[in-house]
Amino acid sequence: MTDNTRRSLLTLAAAAPAALALGAAAQAQTAKAPVAGRPGAGRAAIVTGSSRGIGAATAKRLARDGYAVTVNCLTNRDLAAGVVREIEAAGGKAIWRQADVADPAAVKALFDANQEAFGGVDVVISNAGIMNVAPFAAMTDEAFDRMVATNLKGSFNVLREAARRTRPGGRIVAISSSSTQARNPTHGAYAATKAAQEMYAGCLAKELGGRRISVNALAPGPTNTALFNAPPALREQAAQRIPYGRIGEPEDVANAIAALCAADGEWINGQVVFANGGFL
Ligand SMILES: NC(=O)c1ccc[n+]([C@@H]2O[C@H](COP(=O)([O-])OP(=O)(O)OC[C@H]3O[C@@H](n4cnc5c(N)ncnc54)[C@H](OP(=O)(O)O)[C@@H]3O)[C@@H](O)[C@H]2O)c1
């Protein structure tokens, strides 16, 4: 199937029966349409893995756009609290909660905290992720299983809760990776867990079209965070594969995520958006 055929089928699917998978919790709430000016005014966002890196930049960007933001960490509570302080200092609204996305009960508690603080959720960014790279022959069971628990099951936990609770007119973004196309050696297991985000987004978009919720996967390329953590020579190699001659900053990716979440992003639905400066 060509990409165009796939896109056309997805567009048709967006018109699927309105009642499909309509979560009771979301149904009970009033749709919050973005108001002119700031796209997030009156809306709330949950960003998993937002104590640092791409998630932190996204939380701050969405807060600047007017969203009340729920920040999340696994272990770096001080960093999560710092992101909230920064948002508040700039006049925004935010809370933070520790929650391991691999634990469904913790994910539910994260959404509950957002609900209690902000009354509901309009935007969910499933961003928390880890990258363990090794040649197939050297990959340990432990490294593989942790990646599956965080990236595959963890993001599923987040997207399931998002499917139940995101208000009509909302946005859901699952963070994939350009590794799914680059197919680098040592990235096999990681890329497989990230390819799952693209399947999740495509299928979930078809389930939630009746609530006018756009669901996409966004695939960053090499980005300057602890996860990328490449030695200088490899960073330079990666930069040379990007037409701008540099790797991405977390803010570059956050800007692309914010564009999908804004009102004008509605018609981008069920897609894999490569936000990588032209990497490959
Ligand atoms: N950086 C890149 O080059 C790149 C490229 C393509 C895709 N991505 C994707 O982008 C996303 C963010 O990556 P990043 O580079 O910003 O990573 P990062 O700097 O390592 O940050 C990872 C974030 O995820 C959180 N986290 C990790 N495991 C978690 C769990 N089980 N439950 C809740 N939170 C958890 C971390 O919290 P703590 O601070 O508490 O540990 C941290 O906030 C990932 O999904 C990654 O696969 C990154």
The ligand as an SDF file (V2000), in Angstrom:
LIG
                    3D

 48 52  0  0  0  0  0  0  0  0999 V2000
   16.6870   12.5110   21.9860 N   0  0  0  0  0  0  0  0  0  0  0  0
   16.5520   11.9520   20.7990 C   0  0  0  0  0  0  0  0  0  0  0  0
   17.4900   11.9840   19.9700 O   0  0  0  0  0  0  0  0  0  0  0  0
   15.2690   11.2740   20.4250 C   0  0  0  0  0  0  0  0  0  0  0  0
   15.0960   10.9230   19.0860 C   0  0  0  0  0  0  0  0  0  0  0  0
   13.9150   10.3010   18.7130 C   0  0  0  0  0  0  0  0  0  0  0  0
   12.9470   10.0260   19.6450 C   0  0  0  0  0  0  0  0  0  0  0  0
   13.1440   10.3660   20.9520 N   0  0  0  0  0  0  0  0  0  0  0  0
   12.0720   10.0320   21.8760 C   0  0  0  0  0  0  0  0  0  0  0  0
   11.6770   11.1960   22.5580 O   0  0  0  0  0  0  0  0  0  0  0  0
   11.1940   10.8780   23.8710 C   0  0  0  0  0  0  0  0  0  0  0  0
   11.9050   11.7520   24.8960 C   0  0  0  0  0  0  0  0  0  0  0  0
   13.2820   11.5120   24.7730 O   0  0  0  0  0  0  0  0  0  0  0  0
   14.3970   12.4680   25.3890 P   0  0  0  0  0  0  0  0  0  0  0  0
   15.5240   12.4380   24.4490 O   0  0  0  0  0  0  0  0  0  0  0  0
   13.8070   13.7520   25.8140 O   0  0  0  0  0  0  0  0  0  0  0  0
   14.8050   11.5930   26.6750 O   0  0  0  0  0  0  0  0  0  0  0  0
   15.4450   12.0090   28.0960 P   0  0  0  0  0  0  0  0  0  0  0  0
   16.1060   13.3230   28.0070 O   0  0  0  0  0  0  0  0  0  0  0  0
   16.2330   10.8150   28.5050 O   0  0  0  0  0  0  0  0  0  0  0  0
   14.1540   12.1660   29.0360 O   0  0  0  0  0  0  0  0  0  0  0  0
   13.3600   11.0390   29.2770 C   0  0  0  0  0  0  0  0  0  0  0  0
   12.1780   11.4540   30.1060 C   0  0  0  0  0  0  0  0  0  0  0  0
   11.3260   10.3030   30.2710 O   0  0  0  0  0  0  0  0  0  0  0  0
   11.1320   10.0710   31.6650 C   0  0  0  0  0  0  0  0  0  0  0  0
   10.9400    8.6380   31.8740 N   0  0  0  0  0  0  0  0  0  0  0  0
   11.7620    7.6190   31.5550 C   0  0  0  0  0  0  0  0  0  0  0  0
   11.2020    6.4390   31.9100 N   0  0  0  0  0  0  0  0  0  0  0  0
    9.9950    6.7430   32.4460 C   0  0  0  0  0  0  0  0  0  0  0  0
    8.9470    5.9710   32.9920 C   0  0  0  0  0  0  0  0  0  0  0  0
    9.0220    4.6260   33.0580 N   0  0  0  0  0  0  0  0  0  0  0  0
    7.8560    6.6080   33.4840 N   0  0  0  0  0  0  0  0  0  0  0  0
    7.7570    7.9740   33.4300 C   0  0  0  0  0  0  0  0  0  0  0  0
    8.7240    8.7430   32.9110 N   0  0  0  0  0  0  0  0  0  0  0  0
    9.8300    8.1330   32.4310 C   0  0  0  0  0  0  0  0  0  0  0  0
   12.3690   10.6300   32.3380 C   0  0  0  0  0  0  0  0  0  0  0  0
   12.0690   10.8950   33.7220 O   0  0  0  0  0  0  0  0  0  0  0  0
   13.2800   11.0100   34.8210 P   0  0  0  0  0  0  0  0  0  0  0  0
   13.9300   12.3500   34.5740 O   0  0  0  0  0  0  0  0  0  0  0  0
   12.5910   10.9390   36.1310 O   0  0  0  0  0  0  0  0  0  0  0  0
   14.2020    9.8600   34.5400 O   0  0  0  0  0  0  0  0  0  0  0  0
   12.5620   11.9010   31.5100 C   0  0  0  0  0  0  0  0  0  0  0  0
   11.6440   12.9010   31.9190 O   0  0  0  0  0  0  0  0  0  0  0  0
   11.4560    9.3770   24.0440 C   0  0  0  0  0  0  0  0  0  0  0  0
   10.2590    8.6600   23.8230 O   0  0  0  0  0  0  0  0  0  0  0  0
   12.4640    9.0500   22.9670 C   0  0  0  0  0  0  0  0  0  0  0  0
   12.3670    7.7010   22.5330 O   0  0  0  0  0  0  0  0  0  0  0  0
   14.2720   10.9840   21.3550 C   0  0  0  0  0  0  0  0  0  0  0  0
  1  2  1  0
  2  3  2  0
  2  4  1  0
  4  5  1  0
  4 48  2  0
  5  6  2  0
  6  7  1  0
  7  8  2  0
  8  9  1  0
  8 48  1  0
  9 10  1  0
  9 46  1  0
 10 11  1  0
 11 12  1  0
 11 44  1  0
 12 13  1  0
 13 14  1  0
 14 15  2  0
 14 16  1  0
 14 17  1  0
 17 18  1  0
 18 19  2  0
 18 20  1  0
 18 21  1  0
 21 22  1  0
 22 23  1  0
 23 24  1  0
 23 42  1  0
 24 25  1  0
 25 26  1  0
 25 36  1  0
 26 27  1  0
 26 35  1  0
 27 28  2  0
 28 29  1  0
 29 30  1  0
 29 35  2  0
 30 31  1  0
 30 32  2  0
 32 33  1  0
 33 34  2  0
 34 35  1  0
 36 37  1  0
 36 42  1  0
 37 38  1  0
 38 39  2  0
 38 40  1  0
 38 41  1  0
 42 43  1  0
 44 45  1  0
 44 46  1  0
 46 47  1  0
M  CHG  2   8   1  16  -1
M  END
$$$$
